[in-house]
């Protein structure tokens, strides 16, 4: 893996929505990192420190590892069910093997391959779990100490088990510090993720409050009127049929006066829920103000519109409102207006409102279609 494979680990820290667009740039960075590592080792070969076999073998091993993981990344990166689609722990393990192989092949470049090991592990720990970091730290420390102890010619003179133990402890200590850096970054990333989730939740709530009536859960006046403007534009172009209904809870003031505003609020909430359950999926309803509601009915004949409103009126009248307060009854009056080409939204709503007034004048608890 070396520095180039380390870049693959760094790519894994990029948020999901940025991975695909930056993949080409990231792999360009990986290629440059490979060139840098190979150039350094080749420089030592040119200086006569190691034979040319060392940079050739190192480049071949790094390229093989990188190519393998590139194929795996392309297959798993788009799967949201995969916890770590970048195979971070596996990349760290492969990078460690490549670096240890180079150390074993060229003990004279111990410090070079040590640096690669530390960088690989530090960056890998940004994505690995705590358990993976601890296990990786122990395994990497022991295997590195073993390779140094058995390499020939030995880069470090070891004459006793105590010295071997001190060497292992030295690598464990260094790896632990690298792991601390990774764990710190991991904790910061988790905190940022939690803060971002909270921000998204708050933003969604603010957006919902901006579009919906908090009491009923229906669209508020501004949102339902904006939606009506959109549907009117479609109807004007002949792309859909459109009708508007204005609904009003009958004698709602007396409900508040007799049972209290708390019960009145419960009535409004219950009506909003009942309206959503009763109306068709193509219809939209919003709180137009107070106890008045506006309903947008699309893709319907006049008969279908009237039938839909009659179903809602009947559902309200048939509901047992005693669960909110003993003796409570609720009915609604509805006025309907059908959109005609050339008509403004204001005119359409006014016609529906006039029909609503007629429904109340005729005794309430009824549906009236505007002439």
C-alpha positions as CSV (number, residue, x, y, z in Angstrom):
1,X,0.0,0.0,0.0
2,X,2.7,2.6,1.1
3,X,1.9,6.2,0.6
4,X,-0.2,5.4,-2.5
5,X,-2.3,2.9,-0.7
6,X,-2.5,5.3,2.2
7,X,-4.3,7.7,-0.2
8,X,-6.9,5.0,-0.7
9,X,-7.5,5.0,3.0
10,X,-7.7,8.8,3.0
11,X,-10.3,8.6,0.3
12,X,-12.4,6.4,2.6
13,X,-12.8,9.3,5.0
14,X,-14.5,11.4,2.4
15,X,-18.3,11.6,2.9
16,X,-20.5,9.4,0.7
17,X,-21.9,12.2,-1.4
18,X,-18.3,13.4,-2.3
19,X,-16.7,10.0,-3.1
20,X,-17.8,9.5,-6.7
21,X,-17.0,13.0,-8.0
22,X,-13.6,13.1,-6.3
23,X,-12.6,9.5,-7.2
24,X,-10.6,10.5,-10.3
25,X,-8.7,13.2,-8.5
26,X,-8.0,10.8,-5.6
27,X,-6.6,8.2,-7.8
28,X,-4.4,10.8,-9.6
29,X,-3.0,11.5,-6.1
30,X,-2.5,7.8,-5.5
31,X,-0.5,7.6,-8.7
32,X,1.7,10.5,-7.7
33,X,2.3,8.9,-4.3
34,X,3.4,5.7,-5.9
35,X,5.8,7.6,-8.1
36,X,7.2,9.4,-5.0
37,X,7.7,6.1,-3.1
38,X,9.3,4.3,-6.1
39,X,11.5,7.3,-6.8
40,X,12.8,7.4,-3.2
41,X,13.6,3.7,-3.2
42,X,15.1,4.0,-6.7
43,X,17.2,6.8,-5.5
44,X,18.8,4.5,-2.9
45,X,19.3,1.9,-5.6
46,X,21.0,4.5,-7.8
47,X,23.3,5.4,-4.8
48,X,24.2,1.8,-4.5
49,X,22.5,1.3,-1.1
50,X,20.3,-1.5,-2.4
51,X,20.0,-3.4,-5.7
52,X,17.6,-2.4,-8.4
53,X,15.5,-5.4,-7.6
54,X,14.2,-3.6,-4.4
55,X,12.4,-0.7,-6.1
56,X,11.2,-3.0,-8.9
57,X,9.7,-5.4,-6.4
58,X,8.3,-2.6,-4.2
59,X,6.6,-0.9,-7.2
60,X,5.2,-4.2,-8.4
61,X,3.8,-5.2,-5.0
62,X,2.3,-1.7,-4.4
63,X,0.7,-1.7,-7.9
64,X,-0.8,-5.1,-7.3
65,X,-2.3,-4.2,-4.0
66,X,-3.7,-0.9,-5.3
67,X,-5.2,-2.4,-8.4
68,X,-6.8,-5.2,-6.4
69,X,-8.5,-2.7,-4.0
70,X,-9.4,-0.4,-6.8
71,X,-11.5,-3.3,-8.3
72,X,-13.0,-4.1,-4.9
73,X,-13.8,-0.4,-4.3
74,X,-15.7,-0.1,-7.6
75,X,-17.8,-3.1,-6.7
76,X,-18.7,-2.0,-3.2
77,X,-18.6,1.7,-3.0
78,X,-22.1,2.2,-4.3
79,X,-23.7,-0.3,-1.8
80,X,-25.1,1.7,1.2
81,X,-25.5,-1.4,3.2
82,X,-21.8,-2.0,3.4
83,X,-20.5,-0.6,6.7
84,X,-17.0,0.1,5.3
85,X,-17.1,0.0,1.5
86,X,-13.4,1.1,1.3
87,X,-12.0,-2.1,3.0
88,X,-10.0,0.1,5.3
89,X,-8.7,-2.6,7.7
90,X,-7.9,-4.9,4.7
91,X,-6.0,-2.0,3.0
92,X,-4.0,-1.3,6.1
93,X,-3.2,-5.0,6.5
94,X,-2.1,-5.3,2.8
95,X,0.0,-2.1,3.1
96,X,1.7,-3.4,6.2
97,X,2.6,-6.6,4.4
98,X,4.1,-4.7,1.5
99,X,6.1,-2.4,3.8
100,X,7.3,-5.3,5.9
101,X,8.2,-7.2,2.7
102,X,10.3,-4.3,1.6
103,X,11.9,-4.1,5.0
104,X,12.8,-7.8,4.9
105,X,14.1,-7.5,1.4
106,X,16.2,-4.3,2.1
107,X,17.1,-4.0,5.8
108,X,19.3,-1.0,4.9
109,X,16.1,1.0,4.2
110,X,14.5,0.2,7.6
111,X,13.7,3.8,8.4
112,X,12.1,4.3,5.0
113,X,9.7,1.4,5.4
114,X,9.2,2.3,9.0
115,X,7.9,5.7,8.0
116,X,5.6,4.1,5.5
117,X,4.2,1.8,8.2
118,X,3.5,4.6,10.6
119,X,1.7,6.7,7.9
120,X,-0.3,3.8,6.7
121,X,-1.5,2.8,10.2
122,X,-2.2,6.4,11.3
123,X,-4.3,7.2,8.2
124,X,-6.0,3.8,8.3
125,X,-7.0,4.3,11.9
126,X,-9.1,7.3,10.8
127,X,-11.6,4.7,9.4
128,X,-11.0,1.6,11.4
129,X,-13.0,0.7,14.5
130,X,-11.4,0.8,18.0
131,X,-11.1,-3.0,18.1
132,X,-9.4,-3.0,14.7
133,X,-7.0,-0.3,15.8
134,X,-6.0,-2.2,18.9
135,X,-5.6,-5.5,17.2
136,X,-3.8,-3.8,14.3
137,X,-1.5,-2.0,16.7
138,X,-0.5,-5.2,18.5
139,X,-0.1,-7.4,15.3
140,X,1.8,-4.7,13.5
141,X,4.2,-4.1,16.4
142,X,5.0,-7.8,16.9
143,X,5.4,-8.6,13.2
144,X,7.6,-5.5,12.7
145,X,9.8,-6.4,15.7
146,X,10.0,-10.0,14.4
147,X,11.1,-8.9,10.9
148,X,13.7,-6.5,12.4
149,X,15.0,-9.3,14.6
150,X,15.3,-11.8,11.8
151,X,16.4,-9.6,9.0
152,X,19.9,-10.2,7.6
153,X,22.1,-8.2,7.8
154,X,20.3,-7.1,11.0
155,X,19.6,-3.3,11.0
156,X,19.5,-3.4,14.8
157,X,22.0,-5.4,16.9
158,X,20.0,-7.7,19.1
159,X,21.9,-9.8,21.5
160,X,19.3,-10.8,24.1
161,X,15.5,-11.3,24.6
162,X,15.5,-8.2,26.7
163,X,16.6,-6.1,23.7
164,X,14.0,-7.8,21.5
165,X,11.4,-7.0,24.1
166,X,12.5,-3.4,24.2
167,X,12.3,-3.2,20.4
168,X,8.8,-4.6,20.4
169,X,7.8,-2.1,23.2
170,X,9.3,0.7,21.2
171,X,7.2,-0.2,18.1
172,X,4.1,-0.7,20.2
173,X,4.5,2.7,21.8
174,X,5.0,4.3,18.4
175,X,2.0,2.5,16.9
176,X,-0.1,3.4,20.0
177,X,0.7,7.1,19.5
178,X,-0.3,6.8,15.8
179,X,-3.5,5.0,16.9
180,X,-4.2,7.9,19.4
181,X,-4.0,10.3,16.5
182,X,-6.4,8.1,14.5
183,X,-8.8,7.6,17.4
184,X,-8.8,11.4,18.1
185,X,-9.7,12.0,14.4
186,X,-12.3,9.2,14.6
187,X,-14.0,10.7,17.7
188,X,-14.0,14.1,16.1
189,X,-15.6,12.7,13.0
190,X,-18.2,10.9,15.1
191,X,-19.0,14.2,16.9
192,X,-19.2,16.0,13.6
193,X,-21.5,13.3,12.3
194,X,-23.8,13.6,15.4
195,X,-23.8,17.4,15.2
196,X,-24.6,17.2,11.5
197,X,-27.4,14.7,12.1
198,X,-28.9,17.1,14.7
199,X,-28.5,20.0,12.3
200,X,-30.3,18.0,9.5
201,X,-33.1,17.1,11.9
202,X,-33.5,20.6,13.1
203,X,-33.4,21.9,9.5
204,X,-36.0,19.4,8.5
205,X,-38.2,20.4,11.4
206,X,-37.8,24.1,10.6
207,X,-38.6,23.4,6.9
208,X,-41.7,21.4,8.0
209,X,-42.8,24.2,10.3
210,X,-42.3,26.7,7.5
211,X,-44.6,24.6,5.2
212,X,-47.0,23.0,7.6
213,X,-49.5,24.0,10.2
214,X,-48.1,22.8,13.6
215,X,-51.5,22.1,15.1
216,X,-53.1,20.0,12.3
217,X,-50.0,18.8,10.4
218,X,-51.6,20.1,7.2
219,X,-50.0,22.5,4.7
220,X,-50.2,26.1,6.0
221,X,-51.9,28.9,4.2
222,X,-48.9,30.1,2.3
223,X,-48.0,26.5,1.2
224,X,-51.5,25.5,0.1
225,X,-51.9,28.8,-1.8
226,X,-48.5,28.4,-3.6
227,X,-49.5,24.8,-4.5
228,X,-52.8,26.1,-5.8
229,X,-51.0,28.6,-8.0
230,X,-48.9,25.8,-9.5
231,X,-52.0,23.6,-10.3
232,X,-53.8,26.6,-11.7
233,X,-50.9,27.2,-14.1
234,X,-51.2,23.5,-15.2
235,X,-55.0,23.8,-15.6
236,X,-54.6,27.0,-17.6
237,X,-52.5,25.1,-20.1
238,X,-55.1,22.3,-20.3
239,X,-52.8,19.8,-18.6
240,X,-55.2,18.9,-15.8
241,X,-58.7,19.5,-14.4
242,X,-58.9,21.6,-11.3
243,X,-61.4,22.4,-8.6
244,X,-61.1,24.1,-5.2
245,X,-63.1,23.5,-2.1
246,X,-63.3,25.7,1.0
247,X,-64.2,23.8,4.1
248,X,-65.3,25.4,7.4
249,X,-66.1,23.7,10.7
250,X,-69.7,24.6,11.7
251,X,-70.2,26.6,14.9
252,X,-66.6,26.3,15.9
253,X,-66.7,29.3,18.1
254,X,-69.3,27.7,20.2
255,X,-67.1,24.6,20.5
256,X,-64.3,26.8,22.0
257,X,-66.8,28.6,24.2
258,X,-68.5,25.5,25.5
259,X,-65.7,23.0,25.8
260,X,-62.6,25.2,25.9
261,X,-59.8,26.1,23.5
262,X,-58.0,22.9,24.3
263,X,-60.8,20.8,23.0
264,X,-61.1,23.1,20.0
265,X,-57.4,22.5,19.2
266,X,-58.0,18.7,19.5
267,X,-61.0,19.0,17.1
268,X,-58.8,20.8,14.5
269,X,-56.1,18.2,14.9
270,X,-58.5,15.3,14.6
271,X,-60.2,16.9,11.5
272,X,-56.8,17.3,9.8
273,X,-56.0,13.6,10.4
274,X,-59.5,12.6,9.2
275,X,-59.2,14.7,6.0
276,X,-55.9,13.1,5.1
277,X,-57.4,9.7,5.6
278,X,-60.6,10.4,3.6
279,X,-59.4,12.4,0.7
280,X,-57.8,10.9,-2.4
281,X,-54.0,10.7,-2.9
282,X,-54.4,13.3,-5.8
283,X,-56.0,15.8,-3.5
284,X,-54.3,18.3,-1.3
285,X,-55.6,20.0,1.8
286,X,-54.2,22.8,4.0
287,X,-55.3,25.0,6.8
288,X,-56.4,28.3,5.2
289,X,-57.0,30.1,8.5
290,X,-58.7,29.4,11.9
291,X,-61.2,26.7,11.4
292,X,-61.2,27.1,7.6
293,X,-59.5,24.7,5.2
294,X,-58.7,24.8,1.5
295,X,-58.7,21.6,-0.6
296,X,-57.2,21.3,-4.1
297,X,-58.8,18.6,-6.2
298,X,-57.2,17.6,-9.5
299,X,-57.8,15.2,-12.4
300,X,-61.5,15.0,-11.6
301,X,-64.9,15.5,-13.1
302,X,-67.4,17.7,-11.3
303,X,-69.2,14.6,-10.1
304,X,-66.0,13.1,-8.7
305,X,-65.2,16.3,-6.8
306,X,-68.6,16.5,-5.3
307,X,-68.5,12.8,-4.3
308,X,-65.1,13.3,-2.7
309,X,-66.3,16.3,-0.6
310,X,-69.5,14.4,0.3
311,X,-67.4,11.5,1.6
312,X,-65.4,13.9,3.8
313,X,-68.5,15.7,5.0
314,X,-70.1,12.4,5.9
315,X,-67.0,11.1,7.6
316,X,-66.8,14.2,9.9
317,X,-70.5,13.9,10.7
318,X,-70.3,10.2,11.4
319,X,-67.2,10.4,13.7
320,X,-67.8,9.9,17.4
321,X,-66.5,13.1,18.8
322,X,-67.4,12.1,22.4
323,X,-63.8,10.8,22.9
324,X,-62.7,14.5,22.9
325,X,-65.6,15.8,25.1
326,X,-69.0,14.4,26.1
327,X,-71.8,15.9,24.1
328,X,-69.5,17.2,21.3
329,X,-70.6,17.0,17.7
330,X,-68.8,18.4,14.7
331,X,-70.0,19.1,11.1
332,X,-68.5,20.9,8.2
333,X,-69.8,23.1,5.4
334,X,-68.1,23.0,2.0
335,X,-68.1,25.2,-1.0
336,X,-66.7,24.1,-4.4
337,X,-65.6,26.0,-7.4
338,X,-64.3,24.6,-10.7
339,X,-61.5,26.3,-12.5
340,X,-62.2,27.9,-15.8
341,X,-59.5,29.0,-18.3
342,X,-58.6,32.6,-17.9
343,X,-59.7,32.6,-14.3
344,X,-57.4,33.9,-11.6
345,X,-56.7,32.0,-8.4
346,X,-58.2,34.8,-6.4
347,X,-61.4,34.6,-8.4
348,X,-61.5,30.8,-8.0
349,X,-61.1,31.0,-4.3
350,X,-63.7,33.7,-4.0
351,X,-66.2,31.6,-5.9
352,X,-65.6,28.7,-3.6
353,X,-65.9,31.0,-0.6
354,X,-69.3,32.3,-1.9
355,X,-70.4,28.6,-2.3
356,X,-69.3,28.0,1.3
357,X,-71.4,31.0,2.4
358,X,-74.4,29.6,0.6
359,X,-73.9,26.2,2.3
360,X,-73.9,27.9,5.7
361,X,-76.9,30.0,4.8
362,X,-78.8,26.9,3.7
363,X,-78.4,25.2,7.1
364,X,-74.7,24.0,7.2
365,X,-73.4,20.4,7.1
366,X,-73.7,20.3,3.3
367,X,-71.7,20.7,0.1
368,X,-72.5,23.4,-2.4
369,X,-71.1,23.7,-6.0
370,X,-70.6,27.3,-7.2
371,X,-72.7,28.1,-10.2
